[in-house]
Amino acid sequence: MKADVAQLAEQSLRKGKVVSSILTIGSKYGIIICIMKNWSTDINKLRKNKDKFTVWKLEQLINFGLGKEKIKKKELKKYWNVINIDPARKKFLFLFL
């Protein structure tokens, strides 16, 4: 049952049907699978405006984790005054700029 839910969630994410939630599936062995996507944002609509999409993506990466992606320093500097992130994170990131 749990494996079916995880598989269904993964397939939906690949097809772009699920756009934020955190799905956590546990077992008696303590295995946890977390999948994070954003429900409240229409990414296809947002992509039409490059600047807004870039700001949104930077905020998502900073606030919810990078996964395998990396933040481009040039983009972070460009949108530094526009991004809306936690002040403590902003101070920490500033050390790298």
N, C-alpha and C positions, 0 to 999 in steps of 0.2 A: 504494500500500500504506500509506504513512505517513498520507496524508490520510484513508484509510478508518479507521484506528485512532483518529485524532483525532476524526473524526465519530462513531464508535461510542462513544467515551468521553464526548463531549459529550452525546449522546442519553441515555446511561445516567445521567449526572449530572442532567439535566433531569427524568428520570422518578423520581429518588430511589433508583435501584438501587445506586449506588455511594455508600457512606457513609463512607477517607482514603488517599490515596496521592498521590504526585507523579508525574505522567506527563509525561515529557519526550520530545519528538519533534524531532529535528534534521534538517537537510538539508545539502546541500553548500554552501548559501548562508548557513548559520548561523542559520536561523530556528528558534526554540525556542518550544514551546507548553507551558506548565505548568498543570496542573490539580491543585488540592489539595482533598481532602476527608478526613474522618476515618473510617477503617475500624472503629476499636475502640469506637465509641460509637453506641448505638441512640438516635438523636435523638428519635424519636417517644416512646419510653419516658421519656427525660429531660425532655421538654417538660411532662410531667404534674406535675413539681415545679418551680414557677417560679423559686425561689431557686437551686436546683442548676443549672438550665438557664442562668440568667443568669450565674452564676459560670463555668460551662463555656464559654459563649460569649465572655465577657470574656477568659478565658485563651487561647482560640483566636485571637481577634482580636489580642491583644497578642503572642503567641508566633509566629504564622504569617502575620500581615499583615492589613490591613484591607480590601484590595480597594477597593470603592466605599462600604463601610460606614464609619460614624463611631462612636466610643465616646462614650456619653453620660456626661458628667462626673458627673452625679448618681448614676448606677449605679456608676461607678468608686469614688466616695467611699463609697457605701453598703457595697460588698463589698471595700474595700481590705484589710482584715485577714483576709479569707477567701481571696482569690485566690492561687494558687500560680504565681508567675512568677519568672523569673531576677532575682536581687537587683540586678544592674546596671540592668536595665530598670525595676525598681520605683523605684530612686533617680531615674532619669531622668524617669519619669512623675510622681513626686512634685513635681518642679519646676513642673509645670503645674497642680497642684492647689493 
